Amino acid sequence: MQTVTLKIQDSAMDKVMSVLKGLPADELSIYMENDFSKKADTVDKNKQVDLSKFSINAFKQIKDPVAWQRQMRDEW
């Protein structure tokens, strides 16, 4: 089996995938990788993140979290 690596513009991706999917499945294996996944792999996963720089204000207005959760469920 041979390996081919392609760099495809987003606008052409659907066209290329439709051609590849038209080939017999037993003759072809498709492995997709995007630029984001490559960048994520280069991050040091053992490095500690300093969370003190972040401020989350999303739920500060909720005085009783249990009552708020029940209210959300009642709306469903």
Residue pairs with C-beta under 8 A, 6 or more apart in sequence:
1 29
6 16
8 16
17 30
20 28
20 30
59 65
62 68
